[in-house]
Amino acid sequence: MTKLLIIAAPLMLLVLPGCIAKTALDVVTLPVRAGAQAADWATTSQEESDRNYGRKMREQEAREGKQRKKADKQRRQQCRDAGYDNCG
């Protein structure tokens, strides 16, 4: 057992400082990362803004197309009800 401890102790001294330093770095940078993530969630990038605007415009164009189609159908029906044969 003591032989294993004698061999393992120097190896542990070589490996652990890197782990401790990495952990310390993670702890120190955590608030900065959290603040950056909060700022990212709170703001809208230009790309997101453009994407949302494009989606909004496509939906509006789809609604207008449906309304136009419905109005054309009603116009043709009124034309037929009036007795005209060529109602487009």
Secondary structure, 3 states (H helix, E strand, C coil): CHHHHHHHHHHHHHHHHHHHHHHHHHHHHHHHHHHHHHHHHHCCCHHHHHHHHHHHHHHHHHHHHHHHHHHHHHHHHHHHHCCCCCCC
